[in-house]
Amino acid sequence: MISRFKVTLFACLGMLTTLVNYTHAQSNGTVRGFVYDKATGEPVLFTNVYLTGTTLGAATDVNGYYSITKVPPVSYVLTVT
């Protein structure tokens, strides 16, 4: 009886954790893209891209690609430095 209770409790906790993670994951998004030099069309390597007024940001890679994850759904100003 105790063993069956533990299994049921564990299954319920697992489903609750999955539901909380799913709900949390749905409320945030990702901002991603590429940064190119307007004059040459070349990717801008290792520059900072961030959302002004937040601590969210990323650096571009060798292809100029960046990805900022866990972004709450609000309007932002994207800044490249």
Sequence and secondary structure as in RCSB ss.txt:
>XXXX:A:sequence
MISRFKVTLFACLGMLTTLVNYTHAQSNGTVRGFVYDKATGEPVLFTNVYLTGTTLGAATDVNGYYSITKVPPVS
YVLTVT
>XXXX:A:secstr
 HHHHHHHHHHHHHHHHHHHHHHHHHH EEEEEE B TTT  B TT EEEETTSS EEE  TTSEEEEEEE SS 
  EEE 
